[in-house]
Amino acid sequence: MADVITYDYIIVGAGSAGCVLANRLSEDPSVSVLLLEAGPEDKSLWMKIPAGASRVFGPGPTNWAYFTEPEKHLRDRKIYWPRGRTLGGSSSINGMVYLRGHPEDYNDWARLGNPGWSWDEVMPYFKRSENQQHGASAMHGADGPLAVSDPAIDDEGSRLFIQSSVNAGLPFRRDLNDGIQEGVGRAQVTVRAGRRSSTAEAFLHPVRSRKNLHVVVEALAEQVLMEDRRAVGLRYTRGGQQVEVRSRREVILSGGVINSPQLLMLSGIGPGEHLQQRGIKVAHALAGVGANLQDHLYVYYIAECEKSISVNHQLTGARMYFQALKYFMNRSGYLNIGAVQATAFPKVAKNADRPDVEISFRPMSLTISKTGAIVLDSFPGINASCSLLRPKARGSIQLASPDPREPARIFANYLDNDEDLSVMREGMRWIRNVFNTPPLANFIKTEVSPGMSIKTDAEWESFIRDSAQSVYHPVGTCAMGVDEQSVVDPELRVYGIKNLRVVDASVMPRITSCNTNAPTIMIAEKAAAMIIADQKST
């Protein structure tokens, strides 16, 4: 057997958090860092082109392509969950939207017993990662690796949607990350000069040449190795061969909301009874592992419109080749379009004290199949989606078996309560109202989905249960906090096990009121600072 190699830090998962950690921890040349990724290199051209997100959204070698178990409150449908399985993780396949959420999201974290995580305290870490197109300011950073820019396409449909939202009573907001949030505007994207700025592109590739940073792809983590309740290394499989590596300082799990709790449970850390049922010896009973699962749910509103405000015809047939030519010549054209062109944050519930839905507008209309395939509609269309920002529903991640190659079981438990359903319903009514408000209304031919036959509360609710899908923002399954359901402390250290941390979206005790990629990057920035501080104090 080959000699076991030892590193100071072992990071499991080269996704939105893992790439940030690898960059920051390896800045010290005296520290050795191993970064493990289950998927391949991020070489696909579709990962680099903004509009290419639709090509890597479906099942493939760079996508875990998970499905939930049949969702009881969504007609027993299995809901598709794409997750990045490559360098950059989901930041390499997502819609590139850069949003931080509402200040109270983070103040809530602090109130739950997590000092250091309030809005004012996390702001420096948002700014540290950011390379803001408009330069540095009180709210933005300009020296970080992550490109944050305005959408390159300034289309007429989005301008009309914004104006109709204003006419319907929502204030225009030039910066949706200014700490106020309520309003409508154009969300920025993680794109630099027409190219996706994933965390692999921004944080990892520029430092791959560091001699103290070792990156291993196609390596499936199987078990955290422990001695006397202390993490001392990791076992993984690569090319059919098992490999063991040791850590001098810490093992850090950054596999995401599914894979991090799965690896903890495979290592004997988790709900004792559940582990025993799967034939796993309990190393440390920790009830909250895999619990507290939260996700944003959305429903599409689709309208047929005048051809002048839809880009459907620009991205199909022979016109697609023309758009490709424009993109490769000077990064212009509709291949430089992101997943969302305009975003609104209204309050739709009667007693809402802050925005409770996110409305995402696109100058196109499409259908997403049950298997994740994206197909543009043949007619000129536009759409807006309503996302439920702070769901009450809680689900869980559970082991299917002790085999690390078998996907964990996902129980999202969407819409298990009346409040979530009510907010979704009123959010869809808000969209209908805006689409029927000039000037956008002047370009609408007909409401395609849900259709004007949907009017009563019961009809809306039935439509939502029939058609709702995940926004792909799962969080919370290794929640930080101080109660008995918490998995990590406010320093993201796993309770009861020394030298083991979790750093990814799974540590969020409550979901953010926005897309989750920017908050996940912030978490990794803050975690890196805490880990380095610990290192210096020993």
Secondary structure as GFF3:
##gff-version 3
##sequence-region A 1 538
A	DSSP	beta_strand	5	12	.	.	.	ID=ss1
A	DSSP	alpha_helix	18	25	.	.	.	ID=ss2
A	DSSP	beta_strand	33	36	.	.	.	ID=ss3
A	DSSP	three_ten_helix	45	47	.	.	.	ID=ss4
A	DSSP	three_ten_helix	50	52	.	.	.	ID=ss5
A	DSSP	alpha_helix	53	56	.	.	.	ID=ss6
A	DSSP	beta_strand	66	67	.	.	.	ID=ss7
A	DSSP	three_ten_helix	72	74	.	.	.	ID=ss8
A	DSSP	beta_strand	80	81	.	.	.	ID=ss9
A	DSSP	three_ten_helix	89	92	.	.	.	ID=ss10
A	DSSP	beta_strand	97	98	.	.	.	ID=ss11
A	DSSP	alpha_helix	103	111	.	.	.	ID=ss12
A	DSSP	alpha_helix	119	129	.	.	.	ID=ss13
A	DSSP	beta_strand	130	132	.	.	.	ID=ss14
A	DSSP	beta_strand	146	148	.	.	.	ID=ss15
A	DSSP	alpha_helix	156	167	.	.	.	ID=ss16
A	DSSP	beta_strand	183	185	.	.	.	ID=ss17
A	DSSP	beta_strand	188	189	.	.	.	ID=ss18
A	DSSP	beta_strand	191	192	.	.	.	ID=ss19
A	DSSP	beta_strand	195	196	.	.	.	ID=ss20
A	DSSP	alpha_helix	199	199	.	.	.	ID=ss21
A	DSSP	pi_helix	200	204	.	.	.	ID=ss22
A	DSSP	three_ten_helix	205	207	.	.	.	ID=ss23
A	DSSP	beta_strand	213	216	.	.	.	ID=ss24
A	DSSP	beta_strand	220	226	.	.	.	ID=ss25
A	DSSP	beta_strand	231	238	.	.	.	ID=ss26
A	DSSP	beta_strand	241	253	.	.	.	ID=ss27
A	DSSP	alpha_helix	256	266	.	.	.	ID=ss28
A	DSSP	beta_strand	269	270	.	.	.	ID=ss29
A	DSSP	alpha_helix	272	277	.	.	.	ID=ss30
A	DSSP	beta_strand	284	285	.	.	.	ID=ss31
A	DSSP	beta_strand	297	305	.	.	.	ID=ss32
A	DSSP	three_ten_helix	307	309	.	.	.	ID=ss33
A	DSSP	three_ten_helix	312	315	.	.	.	ID=ss34
A	DSSP	alpha_helix	318	330	.	.	.	ID=ss35
A	DSSP	three_ten_helix	334	336	.	.	.	ID=ss36
A	DSSP	beta_strand	342	345	.	.	.	ID=ss37
A	DSSP	beta_strand	357	362	.	.	.	ID=ss38
A	DSSP	beta_strand	366	368	.	.	.	ID=ss39
A	DSSP	beta_strand	374	376	.	.	.	ID=ss40
A	DSSP	beta_strand	381	388	.	.	.	ID=ss41
A	DSSP	beta_strand	396	398	.	.	.	ID=ss42
A	DSSP	beta_strand	409	411	.	.	.	ID=ss43
A	DSSP	alpha_helix	418	435	.	.	.	ID=ss44
A	DSSP	three_ten_helix	440	443	.	.	.	ID=ss45
A	DSSP	beta_strand	444	449	.	.	.	ID=ss46
A	DSSP	alpha_helix	457	467	.	.	.	ID=ss47
A	DSSP	beta_strand	469	470	.	.	.	ID=ss48
A	DSSP	beta_strand	500	502	.	.	.	ID=ss49
A	DSSP	three_ten_helix	505	507	.	.	.	ID=ss50
A	DSSP	alpha_helix	517	537	.	.	.	ID=ss51
###
